[in-house]
Amino acid sequence: MSTPTTEPPKPVSLSRVAAASCAGTTIEFYDFFIYGTAAALVFPKVFFPALGPTAGTVASFATFAVAFFARPVGAVIFGHYGDRIGRKRTLISTLLLMGIATVLIGLLPGADTIGVAAPLILVFLRFCQGFAVGGEWAGATLLTAEYAPKEKRGLYGVFPQLGPALAFGLSSGTFLITGLVMGDDDEAFLTYGWRIPFLLSILLIGVGLWVRLSIEETPAFRAAMEQAKTEVVTAKPKRLPFMDAVTAQPREVLLSAGALAMLFTFFYMGTAYLTSYGTNPDGAGLSRPTVLGIGVGVSIVFAIATVVAGILSDRFGRRNLIRAACVAGILWAPFLFPLLDTGTPLAFATGLTVTMVIFAIAYGPAGSYLPELFRAKYRYTGAGLGYNLAGVLGGAIPPLLAPGLAASFGSIAIGFMMALMGVLSLICVSALRETSNTALEHEADFAERASV
């Protein structure tokens, strides 16, 4: 059976796909991050008031971590459909699920109103958020990876990677503006002010749907579907894309998860935990507007660093950029919290900026690196599974351990934990192969999956 030929995508198609992938990940990660900001600033008082400040913060970040355990499940389920019915329709589903869950969180009464049902419903909606994001990232990166020419895949691969930076700025900005409008009225902010960023998600979801409905399926997948209409496919047992990925390329799944673990640790410690630490009197002790304002500024630097890293990966290799980030993270992490503990806005801004730039150096190339590691017929599943397992290891566990480590050994222990994650990622990424400037193969048996 011959592999169908596909014409190179026109520049306008690449521009439209790049915009769609960036818009989609920005919206979905905005929804994801406003939860992290609220978990740091609001949820301990709204949903866990009976636990006290410390235990309430731990419980709040526990609900934050629920999404990371849901992400691999979402990667498997949405990866299955993304590998069989296409990238576009699957990505529209993830966007809708995330949007509905986010709006419902904004409407959820607190524990003072409905008691223990409030945190239980919160956990369920948080699971839905994680489930949706689990299917989002791989699909968005595949849109650009399967359109882009091999010599510029790192460049086009940064567009979905810009979503977290833009979303971090949007989430910090909406909370900052809401807080400034309400002034010092903490009761109003805790009662309804924090809900506004969640409800504003409705507008963003509308924009995201419009953008994603305007794009076409990737050339390789469309060609495979056309071939399936005209060829008689030999009957044979069909396996799930998940089974194909874990049996054919288990090494890549596990090593990619380990390689990106530090990336998640630095990002979620920076965007969620440091927001809590910065406003905590026992931490940096800064005001909420100061911390949120710094977050908006850092998101700009973070976005620029992501773009630069993606472009450089076309020249110097994806693996080399990620390894450089790991080494920088190992060296930087032990100094982060002693710097933050000086309690000045400049120290907090410096600490957050360096942390997020180190993350960006690894994250920029990741959008093209993981799709390049996996074969076409289970690429959505394989890339999504590796990425989201990294989220469990690096994004869910460290924020849960951080409060206990700080209480028992001081804040510097958190830095050493982050450094250990850097060591793990350095070992794993060094064991993977380089993939830059290689052509993506689009196998003929992908047509068989498109016809199911």
Residue pairs with C-beta under 8 A, 6 or more apart in sequence:
1 231
1 444
1 445
2 444
3 442
3 443
3 444
4 223
4 224
4 226
4 227
4 442
4 444
4 447
5 223
6 219
6 220
6 222
6 223
6 442
7 219
8 149
9 17
9 147
9 219
13 147
13 216
14 147
14 148
14 156
16 214
16 215
17 143
17 144
17 147
17 156
17 215
18 144
18 156
18 159
19 159
19 211
20 143
20 211
20 212
20 214
20 215
21 140
21 141
21 143
21 144
21 159
21 160
21 163
22 159
22 160
22 162
22 163
22 166
23 207
23 208
23 211
23 212
24 91
24 95
24 136
24 140
24 160
24 163
24 208
24 211
24 212
25 136
25 137
25 140
25 160
25 161
25 162
25 163
25 164
25 167
26 162
26 163
26 166
26 167
26 170
26 204
27 95
27 98
27 99
27 163
27 167
27 201
27 204
27 205
27 207
27 208
28 94
28 95
28 98
28 132
28 133
28 136
28 163
28 167
28 208
29 133
29 163
29 164
29 166
29 167
29 168
30 166
30 167
30 170
30 171
30 201
30 204
31 98
31 99
31 101
31 102
31 129
31 198
31 201
31 204
32 67
32 98
32 129
32 133
32 167
33 164
33 167
33 168
33 171
33 271
33 272
34 102
34 171
34 174
34 175
34 197
34 198
34 201
35 64
35 67
35 102
35 105
35 126
35 129
36 64
36 171
36 268
36 271
36 272
36 275
37 171
37 172
37 175
37 197
37 271
37 272
37 275
37 292
38 175
38 194
38 197
38 198
39 60
39 61
39 63
39 64
39 272
39 276
40 57
40 60
40 61
40 272
40 273
40 275
40 276
40 279
41 175
41 194
41 275
41 276
41 279
41 288
42 189
42 190
42 194
43 56
43 60
43 63
43 122
44 51
44 53
44 56
44 57
44 59
44 60
45 56
45 190
46 110
46 111
46 118
46 190
46 194
47 59
47 60
47 63
47 110
47 111
47 118
47 119
47 122
48 55
48 56
48 59
48 60
48 111
48 119
49 56
49 110
49 111
49 112
50 111
51 58
51 59
54 403
54 407
57 276
57 403
58 400
58 403
58 404
59 119
61 272
61 273
61 276
61 399
61 400
61 403
62 400
63 119
63 122
63 123
63 126
64 126
64 272
64 399
65 395
65 396
65 397
65 399
65 400
66 123
66 126
66 127
66 130
67 126
67 127
67 129
67 130
67 131
67 133
67 396
68 130
68 388
68 391
68 392
68 395
68 396
69 130
69 392
69 396
70 126
70 127
70 128
70 129
70 130
70 131
70 134
71 130
71 131
71 133
71 134
71 388
71 391
71 392
72 134
72 385
72 388
72 389
72 391
72 392
73 131
73 134
74 94
74 130
74 131
74 132
74 133
74 134
74 135
74 384
74 388
75 134
75 135
75 138
75 381
75 384
75 385
75 387
75 388
76 134
76 242
76 381
76 384
76 385
77 131
77 134
77 135
78 90
78 93
78 94
78 134
78 135
78 136
78 138
78 139
78 380
78 384
79 135
79 138
79 241
79 242
79 245
79 378
79 380
79 381
79 382
79 384
79 385
80 240
80 241
80 242
80 381
81 89
81 90
81 93
82 90
82 91
82 135
82 138
82 139
82 142
82 380
82 381
82 384
83 241
83 377
83 378
83 379
83 380
83 381
83 449
84 241
84 449
84 450
84 452
85 450
86 217
86 218
86 221
86 225
86 450
87 139
87 142
87 143
87 146
87 217
87 218
87 221
87 380
88 143
88 212
88 215
88 216
88 217
90 135
90 139
90 380
91 135
91 136
91 139
91 140
91 143
91 212
92 209
92 212
92 213
93 135
94 132
94 133
94 135
94 136
94 139
95 132
95 136
95 205
95 208
95 209
95 212
96 205
96 209
97 128
97 131
97 132
98 128
98 129
98 132
98 133
98 136
98 205
99 201
99 202
99 204
99 205
99 208
100 128
101 125
101 126
101 128
101 129
101 132
102 129
102 198
102 201
103 198
103 199
103 201
103 202
104 125
105 122
105 125
105 126
105 198
106 195
106 196
106 197
106 198
106 199
106 201
107 195
107 198
107 199
108 118
108 121
108 122
108 125
109 118
110 118
111 118
111 119
134 384
134 388
135 384
137 160
137 384
137 387
137 388
138 370
138 371
138 379
138 380
138 381
138 383
138 384
138 387
139 380
139 384
140 160
140 163
141 157
141 160
141 161
141 367
141 368
141 370
141 371
141 383
142 218
142 371
142 379
142 380
142 383
143 160
143 215
143 218
144 153
144 156
144 157
144 159
144 160
144 367
144 368
145 153
145 156
145 157
145 367
145 368
145 371
145 372
145 440
146 218
146 219
146 220
146 221
146 371
146 440
146 442
147 156
147 218
147 219
148 155
148 156
148 157
148 368
150 437
150 438
150 439
150 440
151 314
151 437
152 314
153 314
153 368
153 372
153 436
154 310
154 311
154 312
154 313
154 314
154 318
154 364
154 365
154 368
154 436
155 310
155 311
155 314
156 368
157 310
157 364
157 365
157 367
157 368
157 371
158 306
158 307
158 309
158 310
158 311
158 364
158 367
159 367
160 367
161 306
161 310
161 363
161 364
161 366
161 367
162 303
162 306
162 307
164 267
164 302
164 363
165 299
165 300
165 302
165 303
165 306
165 360
166 299
166 303
168 271
168 295
168 298
168 299
168 302
169 295
169 296
169 299
169 300
169 303
171 197
172 292
172 293
172 295
172 296
172 299
173 292
173 296
174 196
174 197
174 200
175 194
175 197
175 292
176 289
176 292
176 293
176 295
176 296
178 189
178 193
178 194
178 196
178 197
179 189
179 193
179 288
179 289
179 292
180 289
182 188
182 189
182 193
216 222
217 225
220 376
220 440
220 442
220 446
221 446
221 450
223 442
224 442
224 444
224 446
224 447
224 449
224 450
225 447
225 450
225 451
227 444
227 447
228 447
228 448
228 450
228 451
229 451
231 447
233 447
233 448
233 451
238 448
238 449
238 452
241 377
241 378
241 380
241 381
241 449
242 378
242 381
242 385
244 377
244 378
244 381
245 253
245 374
245 378
245 381
245 382
245 385
246 253
246 385
248 375
248 378
249 373
249 374
249 375
249 378
249 382
252 373
252 374
252 382
252 386
252 432
253 382
253 385
253 386
253 389
254 386
254 389
255 386
255 428
255 429
255 431
255 432
256 370
256 373
256 383
256 386
256 387
256 390
256 428
256 432
257 385
257 386
257 387
257 389
257 390
257 393
257 428
258 390
258 393
258 424
258 425
258 427
258 428
258 429
259 322
259 390
259 425
259 428
259 429
259 432
260 322
260 362
260 366
260 386
260 387
260 390
260 394
260 425
261 390
261 393
261 394
261 421
261 424
261 425
261 428
262 325
262 326
262 329
262 362
262 394
262 418
262 421
262 422
262 424
262 425
262 426
263 322
263 325
263 359
263 362
263 363
263 366
263 390
263 394
263 425
264 390
264 391
264 393
264 394
264 395
265 394
265 395
265 398
265 418
265 421
265 422
266 329
266 355
266 356
266 358
266 359
266 418
267 356
267 359
267 363
267 395
268 394
268 395
268 398
268 399
269 355
269 398
269 399
269 402
269 414
269 418
270 352
270 355
270 356
270 359
271 295
271 356
272 399
273 398
273 399
273 402
274 340
274 348
274 351
274 352
274 355
275 291
275 292
275 295
276 283
277 283
277 284
277 340
277 411
278 284
278 286
278 290
278 291
278 294
278 340
278 348
279 285
279 286
279 287
279 288
279 291
283 340
283 341
283 411
284 291
284 340
284 341
284 343
284 347
284 348
285 343
286 343
286 345
286 348
290 345
290 348
291 348
294 345
294 348
294 349
294 352
295 352
297 349
298 349
298 352
298 353
298 356
299 356
301 353
301 356
301 357
302 353
302 356
302 357
302 359
302 360
303 360
305 356
305 357
305 360
305 361
305 364
306 360
306 363
306 364
307 364
308 364
309 321
309 325
309 360
309 361
309 362
309 363
309 364
309 365
310 364
310 365
310 367
310 368
311 364
312 321
312 364
313 320
313 321
313 364
313 365
313 368
313 369
313 436
314 436
314 437
317 434
317 436
318 365
318 366
318 368
318 369
318 372
318 434
318 435
318 436
319 369
319 429
319 430
319 432
319 433
319 434
319 435
320 434
321 361
321 362
321 364
321 365
322 361
322 362
322 365
322 366
322 369
322 425
322 429
323 426
323 429
323 430
324 361
325 358
325 359
325 361
325 362
326 362
326 422
326 423
326 425
326 426
326 429
327 422
327 426
328 358
328 361
329 358
329 418
329 419
329 421
329 422
329 425
330 419
330 422
330 423
330 426
332 354
332 355
332 358
333 415
333 416
333 417
333 418
333 419
333 422
334 412
334 415
334 416
334 419
335 415
336 351
336 354
336 355
336 414
336 415
336 418
337 406
337 411
337 412
337 414
337 415
338 411
338 412
338 415
339 347
339 350
339 351
340 347
340 348
340 351
340 411
341 411
362 425
366 387
368 435
368 436
369 435
370 382
370 383
370 386
370 387
371 379
371 383
371 440
372 435
372 436
372 438
372 440
373 382
373 383
373 386
373 432
373 433
373 435
374 382
374 383
375 382
375 441
375 443
376 440
376 441
376 442
376 443
376 446
377 443
377 445
377 446
377 449
393 421
394 421
394 425
398 414
398 417
398 418
398 421
401 417
402 414
402 417
405 413
405 414
405 417
406 413
406 414
